[in-house]
Amino acid sequence: MIAALLATGTLAPALAQEALVLSTVNVNAERENDVTEGSDSYTTKNSRTATKLNLSIRETPQAVSVTTRTKMDDFALNDVNAVLDNTNGVNVERVETDRTYFTARGFDITNFQFDGVGAPLVYGNVSGDLDTALYDKVEVLKGANGLMSGAGQPSATVNFVRKRPTQEFQASARASAGSWDYRRLDGDISGAISERVRARLVVAGQEKDSYLDRYQQQRGLFYGVVEADLTDSTLLTLGHSYQQNNADSPLWGSLPLFYSDGTRTDYSRSDSSAADWAYWDVKDNRSFVELAQELGNGWSAKAVYSHVENESDSELFYVYGNPDRATQAGVFSYPSQYHFKTRQDIVDLYASGPFTLGGREHELVAGAGWSRANTRDHSWHGDTLGTEVGDLHGWNGNYPKPAFTIDGGGSNWTDKETSLYTAARFSLTDDLTLLAGARLSNWDSHGTSYGKDKVNEYNGVLVPYAGLVYDLNLNYSAYASYTEIFTPQFEIDANGDRLDPIEGHTIETGLKGEWLDGRLNANLALFRTEQSNVAEVAGTSGGTTIYQAVDGMTSKGVELELAGEILPGWEANAGYSYVDIEDNQGNSAKSYTPSQLVKVATSYRLPAMEQLKVGANLKWQDDIEALDGNGNLAKQDSYALLGLMAKYEFTPRLAATLNIHNLTDEKYLTSLYWGADQAFYGAPRNANLSVNWTF
């Protein structure tokens, strides 16, 4: 359907609009134009993730997917896992209850930004469920983004755009309840403190049990932000967020997939290998300061400082081995205690504005960045390591808590990056624009990891970027982009050494459509990426993931997406993605990643009953498979997860929303990312009801 719209222009007569002309606006107006809150829309007009220029989705020469505040609220997408699981082309690899990897176009997503500023994930995964109550939207830029992120990973860049204070007073409160004693409260209040100062406070608290035996989770969130107009042209913003996740009896690893004779195990969805004393607590603190200055003649400058502290403490229970089918013997314990802490400091300075060359107006952004991240972790193992666990079918988690007296070692290293970057949008003709830029970076990493010195330096690394956008008519554009890839890696091999940087390039071409003044966007993208030194999971050791470097990895595929207002009252976000990944021998690689994904979310407000909005969301993926260490092949057949939504507005200020998840009660493995040794099953059918008050 999307390809047909793009190719034939069927919608053009009905939806024709004036060609979009990028204008220069002040700092506050730009931000208001980007806000999705209150829009009742599943798309956004603008995105800055690719270049920091205020480009529309159509003007950006890469595929962009956006999850708006309305979509998050409609489908109860209360954490990052849920948001990305409903994002076109993104696969959520939930390897455990509290540890998640994300992939796109066949590669790990490690670039996470907050309001366009960020640094790569230290270990390539997220621990705990990051809450989304504080975000206005989540942008996902597909492909490499070395220009703005420093590390050009060709999967995607996820940009979390925070809510900001409003001039007018507004407040809301939401109470939710659902399956497995799910309980949640949200609060959000915003408004002006004085003529020049505005503030916003967002809080959320959540508790829930689980379909998994013994597993419980508590989550708390605080976010506060203050804006002050120091002058008519100077805006100062101060903000801080704090989130704590406490998990009881979380999975560390999961359930064996094979018996010792090579046949598949038959655990139920509720079975868990977690001990009753296990826990995993995560704290995340993020502070930021922004100073934005209008310089005149359409030029503006911005300085951003961000400080992040992430800390986790855990006592976990990992099991290993393949049980005997008859006796269930052969599963052994690996209890461990872990402490992890990382501190990140990031500075970003840039200026942007228009300039005239050759009688035409163009745009330029230039900036500098500095980041420093220190990571420390240590592990201790229990004195009962290697003892028999017994039958995991219906296991009650009753395993004596050991003394954690065996020192497992630890790490302490620091990563630094300094960079200069620039990008320009040249208006070559009325219909043709060129985006060109480059980032020059110096990387330095030093420290120790489990007894090994880690010293890596990469100086003068240049990552170029180029993109062309050609307006075919009022509604359609063709585009192409090219960027090189250089990504220092945090992953370690079996010897404890860090893998060499990923190097390569990616090419993307496509068509984009825009109608109704940007309220409806469509995209067709073709991409090809070639890389060397790609990290691939080689197994686990005591719950720690180890990797190997793969040379000559190629990824190619297609993505289609339609997002926004189809008809008055009908919003949709529908997408399809296909990826083919090959190694340097032409063999299929990364078979644990689905080659095809379909993601759909849609809602409709009934004309005869405007208080009622109904909707549905769907995720379908095709087969995935992986081998275990003994050569056994595990396969998860294709499956679809269907959800339903109904929202009724009793008054303009009071509404209730019902969400049903996994309506058909599919039983499926959440991931084979770590191979076929272990996995666990996703949640069965469940539901939640929320009541929302606005003031």
C-alpha positions as CSV (number, residue, x, y, z in Angstrom):
1,M,0.0,0.0,0.0
2,I,2.7,2.5,1.0
3,A,4.8,1.7,-2.1
4,A,1.8,2.2,-4.3
5,L,1.1,5.6,-2.7
6,L,4.6,6.7,-3.3
7,A,4.9,5.3,-6.8
8,T,1.6,6.4,-8.3
9,G,0.8,9.6,-6.5
10,T,-2.8,8.5,-5.9
11,L,-3.3,10.8,-2.9
12,A,-1.7,13.8,-4.5
13,P,-4.8,15.5,-6.0
14,A,-6.7,15.3,-2.7
15,L,-3.8,16.1,-0.5
16,A,-1.8,18.6,-2.5
17,Q,-0.1,21.4,-0.6
18,E,2.3,24.2,-1.1
19,A,6.0,23.2,-1.3
20,L,7.5,23.4,2.1
21,V,10.0,26.2,2.5
22,L,12.3,26.1,5.6
23,S,12.2,29.4,7.4
24,T,14.2,30.8,10.2
25,V,12.3,31.0,13.5
26,N,13.2,31.8,17.1
27,V,14.2,29.2,19.7
28,N,10.8,29.0,21.4
29,A,8.8,28.8,18.2
30,E,11.0,26.0,16.8
31,R,10.5,24.0,20.0
32,E,6.7,24.5,19.9
33,N,6.6,23.3,16.3
34,D,8.3,20.1,17.3
35,V,6.0,19.2,20.3
36,T,3.6,16.3,19.7
37,E,1.8,16.5,23.1
38,G,-1.8,17.3,22.6
39,S,-1.6,16.9,18.8
40,D,-3.6,13.7,18.7
41,S,-1.2,12.7,15.9
42,Y,1.0,9.6,15.2
43,T,3.6,11.7,13.4
44,T,5.6,14.9,13.7
45,K,6.6,17.6,11.3
46,N,10.3,18.0,12.2
47,S,13.3,16.1,13.3
48,R,16.8,17.3,14.3
49,T,18.4,13.9,15.0
50,A,20.3,13.6,11.7
51,T,21.9,17.1,11.4
52,K,20.6,19.5,14.2
53,L,19.0,21.4,11.4
54,N,15.3,21.8,11.8
55,L,14.3,19.5,8.9
56,S,11.0,18.0,8.1
57,I,10.7,14.2,7.8
58,R,10.6,14.7,4.1
59,E,13.7,16.9,4.0
60,T,15.8,14.3,5.9
61,P,17.7,11.9,3.5
62,Q,17.3,8.9,5.8
63,A,14.4,7.0,7.1
64,V,12.9,8.4,10.4
65,S,10.3,6.7,12.6
66,V,8.6,8.7,15.4
67,T,6.6,7.6,18.4
68,T,4.5,10.5,19.5
69,R,3.1,11.2,23.0
70,T,-0.4,10.3,21.7
71,K,0.7,6.9,20.5
72,M,2.4,6.2,23.8
73,D,-0.7,7.1,25.7
74,D,-3.1,5.2,23.4
75,F,-1.2,1.9,23.6
76,A,0.2,2.2,27.2
77,L,3.8,2.3,25.9
78,N,5.2,3.1,29.3
79,D,8.8,2.0,28.8
80,V,11.4,2.1,26.1
81,N,11.1,-1.6,25.4
82,A,7.4,-1.1,24.5
83,V,8.1,2.0,22.4
84,L,10.8,0.3,20.3
85,D,8.8,-2.9,20.0
86,N,6.2,-0.8,18.3
87,T,8.7,1.0,16.0
88,N,9.1,0.0,12.4
89,G,12.3,-1.8,11.6
90,V,13.4,-2.2,15.2
91,N,13.8,-5.5,17.0
92,V,13.7,-5.7,20.8
93,E,15.9,-8.6,22.1
94,R,14.7,-9.2,25.6
95,V,17.3,-11.8,26.6
96,E,16.3,-11.6,30.3
97,T,13.6,-9.9,32.4
98,D,15.8,-6.9,33.1
99,R,18.4,-6.8,30.3
100,T,17.6,-5.8,26.7
101,Y,19.4,-5.4,23.4
102,F,18.0,-3.5,20.4
103,T,18.7,-4.1,16.8
104,A,17.9,-2.5,13.4
105,R,19.0,-3.4,9.9
106,G,20.7,-6.4,11.5
107,F,23.0,-4.5,13.9
108,D,22.9,-3.5,17.5
109,I,21.5,-0.1,18.4
110,T,24.0,1.5,20.8
111,N,23.5,5.3,20.1
112,F,20.9,6.7,22.5
113,Q,20.5,10.5,22.7
114,F,18.5,12.7,24.9
115,D,17.3,15.9,23.2
116,G,20.0,15.2,20.6
117,V,22.9,14.7,23.0
118,G,24.3,11.4,24.1
119,A,27.0,8.8,24.1
120,P,27.0,5.1,23.1
121,L,25.8,2.5,25.6
122,V,28.7,1.1,27.6
123,Y,27.8,-2.5,27.3
124,G,25.4,-2.3,24.3
125,N,22.3,-3.1,26.4
126,V,19.8,-1.5,28.7
127,S,19.4,-2.7,32.3
128,G,15.9,-2.2,33.7
129,D,12.9,-0.7,31.9
130,L,13.4,3.0,31.2
131,D,10.2,4.9,31.8
132,T,8.7,7.1,29.0
133,A,6.5,9.4,31.1
134,L,8.9,12.3,30.7
135,Y,9.2,12.2,26.9
136,D,7.2,14.1,24.4
137,K,8.3,11.8,21.5
138,V,10.9,9.2,20.6
139,E,12.7,9.6,17.2
140,V,14.5,6.7,15.6
141,L,16.8,7.7,12.7
142,K,17.6,4.6,10.7
143,G,21.1,4.0,9.4
144,A,24.5,5.5,10.4
145,N,24.5,8.8,12.3
146,G,28.2,9.4,12.8
147,L,27.8,13.1,12.0
148,M,25.8,13.9,15.2
149,S,26.5,10.9,17.5
150,G,30.2,10.4,17.0
151,A,29.9,6.7,16.5
152,G,28.5,5.7,13.1
153,Q,26.7,2.5,14.0
154,P,24.6,1.7,10.9
155,S,21.6,0.3,12.8
156,A,19.8,3.4,14.1
157,T,20.0,6.3,16.6
158,V,17.3,6.6,19.2
159,N,16.6,10.2,20.3
160,F,14.4,10.7,23.4
161,V,12.9,14.2,23.3
162,R,11.9,15.4,26.8
163,K,8.8,17.2,27.7
164,R,9.3,20.9,28.3
165,P,7.5,23.5,30.4
166,T,4.4,25.2,29.0
167,Q,3.5,28.9,29.2
168,E,-0.1,28.0,30.1
169,F,-1.0,26.0,33.2
170,Q,-1.8,22.3,32.6
171,A,-1.9,19.3,34.9
172,S,-2.9,15.7,34.6
173,A,-3.0,12.5,36.8
174,R,-3.4,8.9,35.7
175,A,-4.2,5.8,37.6
176,S,-3.7,2.3,36.0
177,A,-4.3,-1.2,37.0
178,G,-4.1,-4.5,35.2
179,S,-3.1,-8.2,35.1
180,W,-0.7,-9.7,37.7
181,D,-1.4,-6.9,40.2
182,Y,-0.2,-4.2,37.8
183,R,-0.5,-0.8,39.5
184,R,0.7,2.6,38.2
185,L,0.3,6.3,39.0
186,D,1.4,9.2,36.8
187,G,1.4,12.9,37.5
188,D,2.3,15.8,35.3
189,I,2.1,19.6,36.1
190,S,3.4,22.5,34.1
191,G,3.1,26.2,33.8
192,A,4.5,29.7,34.3
193,I,6.0,30.6,37.6
194,S,6.5,34.2,36.5
195,E,6.5,36.2,33.3
196,R,9.9,34.8,32.4
197,V,10.2,31.5,34.2
198,R,8.3,28.3,33.5
199,A,8.6,24.8,35.1
200,R,7.4,21.3,34.8
201,L,7.3,18.3,37.1
202,V,6.6,14.7,36.0
203,V,6.4,11.8,38.5
204,A,5.4,8.1,38.0
205,G,5.3,5.0,40.2
206,Q,4.7,1.5,39.2
207,E,4.5,-1.9,40.8
208,K,3.7,-5.3,39.3
209,D,4.0,-9.0,39.7
210,S,4.4,-11.2,36.6
211,Y,3.4,-14.3,34.7
212,L,6.9,-15.5,35.6
213,D,7.0,-17.3,39.0
214,R,8.4,-15.0,41.8
215,Y,9.3,-12.1,39.6
216,Q,8.2,-8.7,40.8
217,Q,9.2,-5.2,39.8
218,Q,8.9,-1.7,41.3
219,R,9.7,1.5,39.4
220,G,9.8,5.1,40.4
221,L,10.4,8.2,38.2
222,F,11.0,11.9,39.0
223,Y,11.6,14.6,36.3
224,G,11.8,18.3,36.9
225,V,12.7,21.0,34.4
226,V,12.8,24.8,34.6
227,E,13.1,27.4,31.8
228,A,14.1,31.0,32.2
229,D,14.1,33.8,29.6
230,L,17.3,35.6,30.8
231,T,16.7,38.1,28.0
232,D,14.3,38.3,25.0
233,S,16.8,36.3,23.1
234,T,18.4,34.1,25.7
235,L,16.9,30.9,27.1
236,L,18.3,29.0,30.1
237,T,17.1,25.4,30.8
238,L,17.9,23.3,33.9
239,G,16.6,19.8,34.3
240,H,17.1,16.5,36.2
241,S,15.5,13.1,36.0
242,Y,15.8,10.2,38.5
243,Q,14.6,6.7,38.0
244,Q,14.9,3.6,40.2
245,N,14.1,0.1,39.1
246,N,13.9,-2.7,41.8
247,A,13.5,-6.2,40.5
248,D,12.9,-9.2,42.8
249,S,13.8,-12.7,41.4
250,P,14.8,-11.5,38.0
251,L,16.2,-13.8,35.4
252,W,19.9,-13.9,34.9
253,G,20.2,-16.0,31.8
254,S,17.0,-18.1,31.5
255,L,15.8,-21.6,30.9
256,P,17.7,-24.4,29.0
257,L,16.3,-24.9,25.6
258,F,17.6,-28.5,25.1
259,Y,17.8,-31.7,27.1
260,S,21.1,-33.5,27.1
261,D,19.8,-35.9,24.4
262,G,19.3,-32.9,22.0
263,T,15.5,-32.7,22.2
264,R,13.7,-29.5,23.2
265,T,12.7,-28.8,26.8
266,D,9.1,-28.3,27.6
267,Y,8.9,-25.6,30.3
268,S,5.8,-23.6,30.8
269,R,5.6,-19.9,30.3
270,S,5.6,-19.3,34.1
271,D,8.7,-21.3,34.8
272,S,11.7,-19.3,36.0
273,S,15.3,-20.2,36.9
274,A,15.6,-17.2,39.3
275,A,16.2,-17.9,43.0
276,D,13.8,-16.4,45.6
277,W,16.6,-14.2,47.1
278,A,17.8,-12.8,43.8
279,Y,17.4,-9.0,43.1
280,W,18.6,-6.4,40.6
281,D,18.3,-2.7,41.5
282,V,19.2,0.1,39.0
283,K,19.4,3.8,39.6
284,D,19.6,6.3,36.8
285,N,20.3,10.0,37.3
286,R,20.4,12.5,34.4
287,S,21.1,16.3,34.8
288,F,21.3,18.8,32.0
289,V,21.9,22.5,31.4
290,E,21.1,24.3,28.1
291,L,21.8,27.9,27.1
292,A,20.2,28.9,23.8
293,Q,21.0,32.3,22.3
294,E,19.4,34.0,19.3
295,L,22.2,35.8,17.4
296,G,20.1,37.7,14.9
297,N,19.6,37.3,11.1
298,G,18.3,33.9,11.7
299,W,21.3,32.6,13.5
300,S,21.3,30.9,16.9
301,A,23.7,29.2,19.2
302,K,23.3,26.5,21.9
303,A,25.5,25.1,24.6
304,V,24.5,21.9,26.4
305,Y,26.0,20.1,29.3
306,S,24.8,16.7,30.4
307,H,25.8,14.6,33.4
308,V,24.7,11.0,33.8
309,E,25.2,8.5,36.6
310,N,23.9,4.9,36.3
311,E,24.4,2.5,39.1
312,S,23.2,-1.1,39.7
313,D,23.6,-3.6,42.5
314,S,22.5,-7.2,42.1
315,E,22.6,-10.7,43.5
316,L,21.7,-13.1,40.7
317,F,21.3,-16.8,40.0
318,Y,22.4,-18.2,36.7
319,V,22.0,-21.8,35.8
320,Y,24.0,-23.8,33.2
321,G,23.9,-27.2,31.6
322,N,21.4,-29.4,29.8
323,P,19.1,-31.5,32.0
324,D,18.6,-35.2,31.5
325,R,15.1,-35.8,30.1
326,A,14.2,-38.6,32.5
327,T,15.9,-37.4,35.8
328,Q,16.1,-33.6,35.1
329,A,19.7,-33.8,36.6
330,G,22.5,-31.8,34.9
331,V,21.6,-28.2,35.7
332,F,24.1,-26.4,37.9
333,S,24.3,-23.1,39.8
334,Y,26.3,-20.0,39.2
335,P,25.2,-17.5,41.9
336,S,26.9,-14.1,41.6
337,Q,26.9,-10.6,43.1
338,Y,27.6,-7.5,40.9
339,H,28.1,-3.8,41.3
340,F,28.2,-1.5,38.3
341,K,28.6,2.3,38.1
342,T,29.1,4.6,35.1
343,R,29.5,8.4,35.0
344,Q,29.2,10.4,31.8
345,D,29.9,14.0,31.2
346,I,28.9,15.5,27.8
347,V,29.4,19.0,26.4
348,D,27.9,20.0,23.0
349,L,28.4,23.5,21.5
350,Y,27.0,24.5,18.2
351,A,25.6,27.4,16.1
352,S,23.3,27.3,13.1
353,G,21.7,29.7,10.7
354,P,21.2,30.7,7.0
355,F,23.8,32.1,4.6
356,T,23.7,33.3,1.0
357,L,25.9,31.8,-1.7
358,G,25.4,32.1,-5.5
359,G,22.2,34.1,-5.0
360,R,20.5,31.3,-3.0
361,E,19.9,30.9,0.7
362,H,21.5,27.8,2.4
363,E,21.8,26.6,6.0
364,L,24.8,25.7,8.1
365,V,25.4,24.1,11.5
366,A,28.9,23.9,13.1
367,G,29.8,22.6,16.5
368,A,32.2,20.9,18.9
369,G,31.7,18.1,21.3
370,W,33.5,16.6,24.3
371,S,32.5,13.5,26.3
372,R,34.0,11.5,29.1
373,A,32.6,8.2,30.5
374,N,34.0,6.3,33.4
375,T,32.9,2.7,34.0
376,R,33.5,0.6,37.1
377,D,32.2,-2.8,37.9
378,H,33.1,-5.7,40.1
379,S,31.7,-9.3,40.6
380,W,31.8,-11.9,43.3
381,H,30.7,-15.5,43.0
382,G,28.9,-17.6,45.6
383,D,30.6,-20.4,47.5
384,T,28.0,-22.9,46.2
385,L,29.0,-22.4,42.6
386,G,28.6,-25.5,40.5
387,T,26.1,-27.4,42.7
388,E,23.1,-29.3,41.3
389,V,19.9,-27.3,41.1
390,G,17.4,-29.9,40.2
391,D,14.2,-29.9,38.2
392,L,13.2,-26.4,36.9
393,H,9.7,-27.5,36.0
394,G,7.5,-25.5,38.5
395,W,10.6,-24.8,40.5
396,N,9.9,-22.6,43.6
397,G,13.3,-20.8,43.6
398,N,14.2,-22.3,47.0
399,Y,18.0,-22.4,46.8
400,P,20.1,-21.5,49.8
401,K,21.6,-18.0,49.5
402,P,25.4,-18.5,49.3
403,A,28.2,-16.3,50.7
404,F,29.7,-14.3,47.9
405,T,33.3,-14.8,48.8
406,I,34.9,-15.7,45.4
407,D,36.4,-12.6,43.9
408,G,35.4,-12.5,40.2
409,G,37.4,-9.4,39.4
410,G,36.3,-6.1,37.8
411,S,36.9,-3.2,35.5
412,N,37.7,0.5,35.7
413,W,38.2,2.3,32.5
414,T,37.6,5.8,31.0
415,D,36.5,6.7,27.5
416,K,37.0,10.2,26.0
417,E,36.0,11.8,22.8
418,T,36.6,15.2,21.4
419,S,35.1,16.2,18.1
420,L,34.4,19.0,15.6
421,Y,31.5,18.7,13.2
422,T,29.8,20.7,10.5
423,A,26.9,20.2,8.1
424,A,25.3,22.4,5.5
425,R,22.1,22.2,3.6
426,F,22.7,23.7,0.1
427,S,19.8,24.8,-2.0
428,L,21.2,23.8,-5.4
429,T,17.9,24.5,-7.2
430,D,14.4,25.1,-6.2
431,D,13.9,21.4,-6.1
432,L,17.3,19.9,-5.3
433,T,19.1,20.2,-1.9
434,L,22.4,18.8,-0.8
435,L,23.2,17.9,2.8
436,A,26.9,17.6,3.3
437,G,29.0,17.4,6.4
438,A,31.7,15.7,8.4
439,R,32.8,14.9,11.9
440,L,36.5,14.9,13.0
441,S,37.0,12.9,16.2
442,N,39.7,11.8,18.6
443,W,39.0,8.8,20.8
444,D,40.9,7.7,23.9
445,S,40.2,4.7,26.1
446,H,42.3,3.6,29.0
447,G,42.0,1.5,32.2
448,T,41.7,-2.1,33.2
449,S,39.2,-4.9,32.7
450,Y,39.3,-8.1,34.7
451,G,43.1,-7.9,35.1
452,K,43.9,-6.7,31.5
453,D,45.1,-3.2,30.5
454,K,42.9,-1.4,28.1
455,V,44.6,1.3,26.1
456,N,43.2,2.4,22.8
457,E,43.7,5.7,20.9
458,Y,42.2,6.7,17.6
459,N,43.1,10.3,16.4
460,G,41.9,12.3,13.5
461,V,39.0,10.0,12.6
462,L,37.0,11.7,9.8
463,V,33.4,10.5,9.2
464,P,31.9,12.2,6.1
465,Y,28.2,12.4,5.3
466,A,26.4,13.4,2.1
467,G,22.7,13.4,1.2
468,L,20.6,14.6,-1.8
469,V,16.9,15.3,-1.7
470,Y,15.0,16.1,-4.9
471,D,11.4,17.3,-4.8
472,L,9.5,15.4,-7.6
473,N,6.4,17.5,-7.0
474,L,4.5,19.2,-4.2
475,N,4.1,15.9,-2.3
476,Y,7.0,13.6,-3.2
477,S,10.7,13.6,-2.9
478,A,13.5,11.2,-3.9
479,Y,16.6,11.0,-1.8
480,A,20.0,9.3,-1.4
481,S,22.6,9.4,1.3
482,Y,26.1,8.1,2.0
483,T,28.1,7.9,5.2
484,E,31.2,6.2,6.4
485,I,31.3,4.2,9.7
486,F,33.8,4.2,12.5
487,T,32.6,2.8,15.8
488,P,34.9,2.1,18.8
489,Q,33.5,-1.0,20.5
490,F,32.9,-1.8,24.2
491,E,32.4,-5.5,23.7
492,I,35.1,-7.9,24.9
493,D,36.2,-11.3,23.4
494,A,36.8,-14.5,25.2
495,N,40.3,-13.3,26.3
496,G,38.8,-10.1,27.9
497,D,40.2,-7.9,25.1
498,R,38.1,-5.1,23.5
499,L,37.2,-5.7,19.9
500,D,38.7,-3.4,17.3
501,P,36.5,-0.5,15.9
502,I,33.8,-1.3,13.4
503,E,34.6,0.3,10.0
504,G,32.6,0.5,6.8
505,H,30.0,2.5,4.9
506,T,26.3,2.6,4.3
507,I,24.2,3.8,1.4
508,E,20.5,4.6,1.4
509,T,18.1,5.7,-1.3
510,G,14.4,6.2,-1.2
511,L,11.2,8.1,-1.8
512,K,9.3,10.2,0.7
513,G,5.8,11.6,0.7
514,E,4.2,14.4,2.7
515,W,0.6,15.5,2.8
516,L,-1.7,17.7,4.9
517,D,1.0,20.1,5.9
518,G,3.1,17.3,7.4
519,R,0.3,15.5,9.2
520,L,0.8,12.5,7.0
521,N,4.3,11.1,6.1
522,A,5.3,8.1,4.0
523,N,8.7,6.6,3.3
524,L,10.2,3.9,1.1
525,A,13.9,3.2,1.8
526,L,16.5,0.9,0.2
527,F,19.8,0.4,2.1
528,R,23.1,-1.4,1.9
529,T,25.8,-1.5,4.6
530,E,29.2,-3.1,4.4
531,Q,31.3,-3.5,7.6
532,S,34.2,-5.2,9.2
533,N,35.0,-6.1,12.8
534,V,31.3,-6.4,13.6
535,A,30.6,-7.7,17.2
536,E,28.7,-11.0,17.2
537,V,27.7,-12.9,20.3
538,A,30.0,-15.9,20.8
539,G,28.4,-17.2,24.0
540,T,28.2,-16.4,27.7
541,S,30.6,-17.0,30.6
542,G,29.0,-17.0,34.0
543,G,26.3,-14.7,32.8
544,T,28.7,-12.3,31.0
545,T,28.3,-12.0,27.3
546,I,31.4,-12.5,25.2
547,Y,31.8,-11.6,21.5
548,Q,33.8,-12.3,18.4
549,A,34.6,-9.9,15.5
550,V,33.2,-10.8,12.1
551,D,34.8,-9.4,8.9
552,G,33.0,-8.6,5.7
553,M,29.4,-8.3,7.1
554,T,26.9,-7.0,4.6
555,S,23.4,-5.9,5.3
556,K,20.8,-4.9,2.7
557,G,17.1,-4.4,2.7
558,V,14.0,-2.3,2.4
559,E,11.8,-0.4,4.8
560,L,8.3,1.1,4.2
561,E,6.3,3.3,6.6
562,L,3.2,5.4,6.6
563,A,2.5,7.6,9.6
564,G,-0.1,10.2,10.5
565,E,-3.6,11.2,9.6
566,I,-5.2,9.0,6.9
567,L,-8.6,10.6,7.2
568,P,-10.1,13.0,9.8
569,G,-10.1,11.0,13.1
570,W,-8.1,8.1,11.7
571,E,-4.4,8.0,12.8
572,A,-2.0,5.2,11.8
573,N,1.6,4.2,12.0
574,A,2.2,1.2,9.7
575,G,5.5,-0.2,8.5
576,Y,7.3,-3.2,7.0
577,S,11.0,-4.0,7.0
578,Y,13.1,-6.6,5.3
579,V,16.8,-7.2,5.9
580,D,19.3,-9.7,4.5
581,I,22.6,-10.2,6.3
582,E,25.5,-12.1,4.9
583,D,29.1,-12.8,6.0
584,N,32.1,-12.5,3.8
585,Q,31.5,-15.9,2.3
586,G,27.9,-15.0,1.2
587,N,26.4,-17.1,3.9
588,S,23.3,-16.0,5.9
589,A,24.3,-14.4,9.2
590,K,22.6,-13.3,12.4
591,S,19.7,-15.7,11.9
592,Y,18.5,-14.8,15.4
593,T,17.3,-11.5,13.9
594,P,14.0,-11.7,12.0
595,S,14.5,-10.8,8.4
596,Q,10.9,-9.4,8.1
597,L,9.0,-7.3,10.6
598,V,5.5,-5.7,10.4
599,K,4.5,-3.1,12.9
600,V,1.1,-1.4,12.8
601,A,-0.7,0.9,15.3
602,T,-3.9,2.6,14.3
603,S,-6.8,4.4,16.1
604,Y,-10.1,5.8,14.9
605,R,-12.4,8.3,16.6
606,L,-16.0,7.3,15.7
607,P,-17.9,10.2,14.0
608,A,-21.2,9.2,15.6
609,M,-19.6,9.0,19.0
610,E,-16.7,11.4,19.2
611,Q,-16.1,10.5,22.8
612,L,-15.0,7.0,21.8
613,K,-11.7,6.2,20.2
614,V,-10.9,2.5,19.2
615,G,-7.6,1.1,18.0
616,A,-5.4,-1.9,17.5
617,N,-1.6,-2.6,17.2
618,L,0.1,-5.5,15.6
619,K,3.6,-6.9,15.6
620,W,4.5,-9.7,13.2
621,Q,7.9,-11.3,12.7
622,D,9.1,-14.2,10.6
623,D,11.2,-17.2,11.7
624,I,14.3,-16.9,13.8
625,E,16.8,-19.6,14.7
626,A,20.1,-20.2,16.4
627,L,22.6,-23.0,17.3
628,D,23.6,-24.0,20.8
629,G,27.2,-25.1,21.8
630,N,26.3,-28.7,21.0
631,G,25.0,-28.0,17.4
632,N,21.4,-28.2,18.4
633,L,19.1,-25.9,16.3
634,A,16.5,-23.9,18.1
635,K,13.8,-22.2,16.0
636,Q,11.0,-19.8,16.8
637,D,8.4,-19.9,14.1
638,S,6.8,-16.7,12.8
639,Y,4.2,-15.2,15.1
640,A,1.9,-12.2,15.5
641,L,1.0,-10.2,18.6
642,L,-2.3,-8.4,18.4
643,G,-3.4,-5.7,20.8
644,L,-6.7,-3.8,21.1
645,M,-7.4,-0.3,22.6
646,A,-10.5,1.6,23.5
647,K,-10.6,5.1,25.0
648,Y,-13.8,6.8,26.2
649,E,-13.9,10.5,27.2
650,F,-16.6,10.9,29.9
651,T,-16.0,14.6,30.0
652,P,-13.4,16.9,28.3
653,R,-11.3,16.3,31.5
654,L,-11.9,12.7,32.4
655,A,-11.2,9.6,30.2
656,A,-10.6,5.9,30.6
657,T,-8.5,3.7,28.3
658,L,-8.5,-0.1,28.1
659,N,-5.6,-2.0,26.5
660,I,-5.5,-5.7,25.7
661,H,-2.1,-7.2,24.8
662,N,-1.4,-10.5,23.0
663,L,-5.1,-11.0,22.3
664,T,-4.6,-14.4,20.7
665,D,-2.4,-15.7,23.6
666,E,0.6,-16.6,21.5
667,K,3.4,-18.6,23.1
668,Y,6.7,-17.4,21.8
669,L,10.4,-17.2,22.8
670,T,11.4,-13.6,23.5
671,S,14.8,-13.8,21.9
672,L,17.6,-16.1,20.5
673,Y,20.1,-13.3,20.6
674,W,22.4,-15.2,22.8
675,G,22.1,-18.4,20.8
676,A,20.1,-21.5,21.5
677,D,21.4,-22.4,24.9
678,Q,18.8,-20.6,26.9
679,A,15.6,-18.5,26.4
680,F,12.3,-17.7,28.0
681,Y,8.7,-17.1,26.9
682,G,6.9,-13.8,26.5
683,A,3.8,-12.7,28.3
684,P,0.5,-14.4,27.7
685,R,-2.7,-12.4,27.1
686,N,-3.1,-9.6,29.6
687,A,-4.9,-6.3,30.0
688,N,-4.8,-2.9,31.8
689,L,-7.2,-0.1,32.4
690,S,-6.2,3.5,33.0
691,V,-8.2,6.6,34.1
692,N,-6.8,10.0,33.2
693,W,-7.8,13.4,34.7
694,T,-6.7,16.7,33.3
695,F,-7.0,20.0,35.1
